[in-house]
Amino acid sequence: MNYTASKERYNTMKYNRCGKWGLKLPAVSLGLWHNFGGIDRFENGRKILHRAFDLGITHFDLANNYGPPPGSAEENFGKIVKQDFKAYRDEMIISTKAGYLMWPGPYGEWGSRKNLLASLDQSLKRMGLEYVDIFYSHRPDPDTPLEETMMALDRAVRSGKALYVGISNYPANKAKEAFRILKELGTPAIIHQPKYSMFVRWVEDELLDVLEEEGVGCIPFSPLAQGLLTDKYLHGVLEDSRAAREVFLKKADVDRVADKIVLLNEIAQQRRQSLAQMALAWVLKDPRITSVLVGASSINQIEDNVDTLKNTRFTNDELRQIEECLR
Ligand SMILES: NC(=O)c1ccc[n+]([C@@H]2O[C@H](COP(=O)([O-])OP(=O)(O)OC[C@H]3O[C@@H](n4cnc5c(N)ncnc54)[C@H](OP(=O)(O)O)[C@@H]3O)[C@@H](O)[C@H]2O)c1
């Protein structure tokens, strides 16, 4: 199967600037945390990537440890880029991250310069790339000075191995300090990647205000709460689902929100949207959100998610009804 990208790929997707920066990301981005690893069907992942790119999704998010096994999502993605996307590299924004456990010993995780720069080299090798577009510190490290972690990100840019940098999972006060250091170093910190959905709302307290003040974009991960905010779990736990695997999402998580998702689905139906579309639109309604970073195990899911953009407006009454369901 040879791949040629659709000529229509830029017709409907919306692109938003990362805060004050020049780089634009598609309003819907695709993450490769699940469904692209060594245990998954390679051709299925490949087809999802083709369809995503044809729909205008230019941003693909990875991390050193995505798989399983760790590293295999980058390897598979690298193979697909080589086979199918070589001609389109300049139309793609590829990100990776370092910070979670990747190899044994004291240098295989967290935020030391040693970990970040060695990990970036490994990621580039696995993906067969000369550079990534965005390199992230995947999580704050309580035991490493923030200066050291930020200097490593700065080094990644100066060495030409990353064009921009980002931080992920940093609380508001640490994020603010990180942006101050990166500004002093002259490194473009363009984006923060926090967990945010109808069910996980910590960013609303302070982080989004900090990002706005600093002119930094925001790309929430797990905006569908790993699938809970879709029609997937309306009638229990299907065998072919993340919750059935009982690792990152558990059957007990489904039970906890079972009543809420039925009510939310009714509101989505009134809006003539799928629950997934309403959940993504709800995150995107805040102008400080650059892109929603979704996962997908099928072409249908990615199509459904991109169709969100047909209706991202809410009436005050709909917003009030949603808040009531979430209480
Ligand atoms: N920075 C971090 O620490 C961090 C942490 C987690 C994730 N991330 C990033 O964020 C990305 C997205 O995370 P996520 O996969 O948890 O996101 P998510 O979008 O909340 O969940 C994706 C899952 O929801 C289901 N789904 C998606 N669209 C659907 C639809 N339209 N209808 C029905 N079900 C649908 C699928 O589940 P099934 O697979 O069960 O079909 C899919 O795998 C990751 O790939 C990664 O790039 C970053």
The ligand as an SDF file (V2000), in Angstrom:
LIG
                    3D

 48 52  0  0  0  0  0  0  0  0999 V2000
    2.0720   14.2530   28.9840 N   0  0  0  0  0  0  0  0  0  0  0  0
    1.5750   13.2040   29.5940 C   0  0  0  0  0  0  0  0  0  0  0  0
    1.9220   12.8850   30.7420 O   0  0  0  0  0  0  0  0  0  0  0  0
    0.5510   12.3790   28.8550 C   0  0  0  0  0  0  0  0  0  0  0  0
   -0.1850   11.3910   29.5520 C   0  0  0  0  0  0  0  0  0  0  0  0
   -1.1590   10.6980   28.8280 C   0  0  0  0  0  0  0  0  0  0  0  0
   -1.3580   10.9670   27.4870 C   0  0  0  0  0  0  0  0  0  0  0  0
   -0.5910   11.9040   26.8410 N   0  0  0  0  0  0  0  0  0  0  0  0
   -0.7630   12.1880   25.4100 C   0  0  0  0  0  0  0  0  0  0  0  0
   -2.1370   12.4110   25.1150 O   0  0  0  0  0  0  0  0  0  0  0  0
   -2.5620   11.4940   24.1020 C   0  0  0  0  0  0  0  0  0  0  0  0
   -4.0070   11.1800   24.2760 C   0  0  0  0  0  0  0  0  0  0  0  0
   -4.2090   10.5230   25.5090 O   0  0  0  0  0  0  0  0  0  0  0  0
   -5.4080    9.4950   25.6460 P   0  0  0  0  0  0  0  0  0  0  0  0
   -5.2270    8.4060   24.6610 O   0  0  0  0  0  0  0  0  0  0  0  0
   -5.5860    9.1670   27.0930 O   0  0  0  0  0  0  0  0  0  0  0  0
   -6.6160   10.4580   25.1410 O   0  0  0  0  0  0  0  0  0  0  0  0
   -8.1740   10.3770   25.0820 P   0  0  0  0  0  0  0  0  0  0  0  0
   -8.4930   11.0370   23.7820 O   0  0  0  0  0  0  0  0  0  0  0  0
   -8.7600   10.9240   26.3310 O   0  0  0  0  0  0  0  0  0  0  0  0
   -8.5470    8.8050   25.0070 O   0  0  0  0  0  0  0  0  0  0  0  0
   -8.3230    8.0830   23.8220 C   0  0  0  0  0  0  0  0  0  0  0  0
   -9.1420    6.7950   23.8340 C   0  0  0  0  0  0  0  0  0  0  0  0
  -10.5290    7.0990   23.8600 O   0  0  0  0  0  0  0  0  0  0  0  0
  -11.2340    6.2530   22.9500 C   0  0  0  0  0  0  0  0  0  0  0  0
  -11.7680    7.1150   21.8700 N   0  0  0  0  0  0  0  0  0  0  0  0
  -11.1460    8.1340   21.2250 C   0  0  0  0  0  0  0  0  0  0  0  0
  -11.9840    8.7450   20.3640 N   0  0  0  0  0  0  0  0  0  0  0  0
  -13.1710    8.0960   20.4660 C   0  0  0  0  0  0  0  0  0  0  0  0
  -14.4170    8.2740   19.8380 C   0  0  0  0  0  0  0  0  0  0  0  0
  -14.6300    9.2540   18.9710 N   0  0  0  0  0  0  0  0  0  0  0  0
  -15.4260    7.4220   20.1730 N   0  0  0  0  0  0  0  0  0  0  0  0
  -15.2450    6.4250   21.0830 C   0  0  0  0  0  0  0  0  0  0  0  0
  -14.0630    6.2240   21.7080 N   0  0  0  0  0  0  0  0  0  0  0  0
  -13.0450    7.0540   21.4060 C   0  0  0  0  0  0  0  0  0  0  0  0
  -10.2340    5.2250   22.4710 C   0  0  0  0  0  0  0  0  0  0  0  0
  -10.2500    4.1650   23.3990 O   0  0  0  0  0  0  0  0  0  0  0  0
   -9.9810    2.6300   22.9720 P   0  0  0  0  0  0  0  0  0  0  0  0
   -8.5060    2.5800   22.6760 O   0  0  0  0  0  0  0  0  0  0  0  0
  -10.3980    1.8770   24.1710 O   0  0  0  0  0  0  0  0  0  0  0  0
  -10.8090    2.3850   21.7380 O   0  0  0  0  0  0  0  0  0  0  0  0
   -8.9260    5.9950   22.5700 C   0  0  0  0  0  0  0  0  0  0  0  0
   -7.8020    5.1600   22.6620 O   0  0  0  0  0  0  0  0  0  0  0  0
   -1.6090   10.3180   24.2440 C   0  0  0  0  0  0  0  0  0  0  0  0
   -1.5380    9.5170   23.0750 O   0  0  0  0  0  0  0  0  0  0  0  0
   -0.3190   11.0290   24.5190 C   0  0  0  0  0  0  0  0  0  0  0  0
    0.2160   11.5450   23.3150 O   0  0  0  0  0  0  0  0  0  0  0  0
    0.3410   12.6030   27.5150 C   0  0  0  0  0  0  0  0  0  0  0  0
  1  2  1  0
  2  3  2  0
  2  4  1  0
  4  5  1  0
  4 48  2  0
  5  6  2  0
  6  7  1  0
  7  8  2  0
  8  9  1  0
  8 48  1  0
  9 10  1  0
  9 46  1  0
 10 11  1  0
 11 12  1  0
 11 44  1  0
 12 13  1  0
 13 14  1  0
 14 15  2  0
 14 16  1  0
 14 17  1  0
 17 18  1  0
 18 19  2  0
 18 20  1  0
 18 21  1  0
 21 22  1  0
 22 23  1  0
 23 24  1  0
 23 42  1  0
 24 25  1  0
 25 26  1  0
 25 36  1  0
 26 27  1  0
 26 35  1  0
 27 28  2  0
 28 29  1  0
 29 30  1  0
 29 35  2  0
 30 31  1  0
 30 32  2  0
 32 33  1  0
 33 34  2  0
 34 35  1  0
 36 37  1  0
 36 42  1  0
 37 38  1  0
 38 39  2  0
 38 40  1  0
 38 41  1  0
 42 43  1  0
 44 45  1  0
 44 46  1  0
 46 47  1  0
M  CHG  2   8   1  16  -1
M  END
$$$$
